[in-house]
């Protein structure tokens, strides 16, 4: 049975008043209204939830329940700012990983099969929709493929240079194509390579087996999209979960919280960028926010003492 939504929108002062009625301390209403205006009540509510009392019988905090005594608006805002800084740190790591993954796939296959290997269906598993893959690439190139060479101009000079210099093949070589496609695309390409030996060779560059790397790139694509859309990482149960590598089994048992992603990012960055300070920056961020619940992100007690994080 469907129920019609009838809740009326509330003006900003009434939104703040509602929180105050539930026991939230708001020493500076003007400042609080400013952030409600530019961040939004609904968005901040996700960060307010842990500060609200649990519902009887469920043990879970509820958005319509009173705030725990001593909770102030700044507590909610501080949690929001921490999550934003965490997303920026994650995006910095994924940027390096995305470039590394697509480069390793493209180069390894190019050396074996030539610069335009991706145009040949024989290199992919039958389940892979190769025609759709090429069609999407044509759309991303934003060039009319009505003739050879195609007509139109692309915003990337290297694409225009290819078509000014060459008439065939009708798509640029893989090292150019790699610059045009996302981590999600290259995750699917890698996972659908026909030859297991080729997947294993590529995965070996990253120090994991090919099945683990595929689940990692798939899950990191989801994580990247969450960050790009400014979604919450703190206190989130992830729907798309990476496989825990055997070498990390002693570090984490739950692959549905942020901690497993922190392990993956640190592990890959140690390979891609030796001497990386990413783990140090993560530790500093957590230390500078002592009120943030690490358990809500899956960090176990004493996690920093693990040799994995000290290397």
C-alpha positions, -999 to 999 in steps of 0.1 A, spaced: 0 0 0 15 33 -11 12 64 11 12 99 -3 40 122 8 25 152 26 53 167 47 54 205 40 88 222 34 99 242 64 115 277 63 151 277 77 142 293 111 116 265 117 142 239 107 166 252 133 137 255 158 128 219 153 163 208 162 163 231 193 130 216 204 147 182 203 175 194 226 202 206 202 222 235 216 226 264 192 247 292 207 250 311 175 217 309 155 229 332 128 259 309 121 237 278 122 212 294 97 240 302 74 250 265 71 215 253 69 211 277 39 242 265 21 244 229 31 209 220 39 189 205 68 185 171 51 222 167 43 232 177 78 207 154 93 228 124 83 256 137 105 232 146 133 218 111 136 246 96 158 239 124 183 202 115 187 188 90 211 180 55 200 145 43 194 132 18 219 133 -18 207 157 -11 178 187 4 195 191 27 164 192 65 165 162 81 148 160 116 132 128 124 151 143 116 185 158 140 211 195 148 210 217 134 236 224 159 264 253 184 256 250 181 218 256 213 200 252 224 164 290 226 161 293 189 168 272 182 137 291 207 116 324 193 127 314 158 116 303 172 82 336 190 77 356 159 87 337 138 61 344 164 34 381 163 42 380 125 41 364 125 7 391 149 -7 418 126 7 402 96 -9 398 113 -42 435 121 -42 444 85 -38 419 72 -64 432 96 -90 466 80 -89 451 45 -88 428 52 -117 456 64 -139 478 34 -129 451 8 -136 442 20 -170 478 25 -180 488 -10 -169 459 -26 -188 464 -6 -219 502 -10 -221 503 -47 -212 477 -55 -239 492 -32 -265 526 -48 -262 510 -82 -267 484 -74 -294 491 -39 -309 479 -4 -303 443 -11 -314 438 -44 -295 406 -30 -278 388 -29 -312 390 -67 -316 362 -87 -298 385 -118 -296 403 -103 -267 372 -101 -245 349 -126 -229 317 -134 -248 296 -118 -220 313 -85 -227 292 -62 -249 320 -52 -272 298 -33 -297 283 -12 -268 318 -5 -255 329 9 -289 297 28 -293 302 45 -259 338 54 -269 325 70 -301 301 91 -281 328 102 -257 350 112 -286 322 135 -297 332 131 -334 309 122 -362 320 89 -377 303 93 -410 334 91 -430 372 87 -429 386 109 -415 356 118 -393 343 154 -393 342 177 -363 366 189 -337 374 174 -303 383 194 -272 414 173 -267 442 184 -291 458 149 -292 425 135 -306 424 161 -333 460 155 -341 454 117 -346 426 124 -372 446 151 -389 475 126 -394 458 93 -398 427 79 -416 428 44 -402 420 28 -378 390 49 -372 397 50 -335 429 63 -319 454 40 -303 447 26 -268 470 51 -250 449 79 -263 416 61 -256 428 54 -221 428 91 -214 391 94 -224 376 67 -202 369 63 -165 380 38 -139 347 21 -142 352 14 -179 387 1 -174 375 -21 -145 350 -37 -168 376 -40 -196 401 -57 -172 375 -80 -157 364 -91 -192 397 -98 -208 395 -133 -224 428 -147 -213 432 -154 -175 470 -153 -180 468 -117 -192 447 -106 -163 471 -123 -139 501 -105 -154 484 -72 -150 473 -79 -115 508 -90 -105 520 -54 -111 497 -44 -81 507 -74 -59 473 -91 -59 456 -119 -78 434 -110 -108 400 -117 -91 409 -95 -61 421 -66 -84 388 -68 -103 367 -65 -72 389 -37 -60 386 -16 -91 348 -22 -92 344 -12 -56 368 18 -59 347 30 -89 317 30 -65 337 48 -39 349 74 -64 314 81 -75 303 86 -39 330 111 -35 323 129 -68 287 133 -57 297 145 -22 281 115 -5 288 105 31 317 81 37 316 82 75 292 58 91 283 42 58 276 6 50 289 1 14 267 -18 -10 295 -27 -34 321 -45 -14 357 -55 -24 371 -89 -18 395 -90 11 429 -101 -1 445 -130 17 474 -109 29 449 -85 46 427 -111 62 443 -105 96 436 -68 94 399 -67 87 369 -91 86 342 -67 75 343 -55 39 313 -32 42 329 -3 60 354 24 51 383 7 68 387 -19 41 389 8 15 416 26 35 436 -7 35 431 -10 -3 441 26 -10 472 24 11 482 -9 -3 479 2 -39 495 35 -33 526 18 -18 530 1 -51 521 30 -74 539 58 -55 567 44 -32 572 67 -3 536 79 -4 525 99 27 488 91 22 485 69 53 503 96 73 478 122 61 449 98 69 462 93 104 466 131 109 431 137 98 417 111 123 439 125 151 427 160 145 391 148 149 391 129 181 353 131 185 348 111 153 338 75 159 363 53 142 342 23 150 315 37 127 340 34 99 352 -1 108 386 9 123 396 -16 150 412 -7 182 449 -4 179 448 -3 141 478 21 139 501 -4 156 498 -29 127 531 -31 107 510 -26 75 503 10 85 538 17 98 556 5 66 
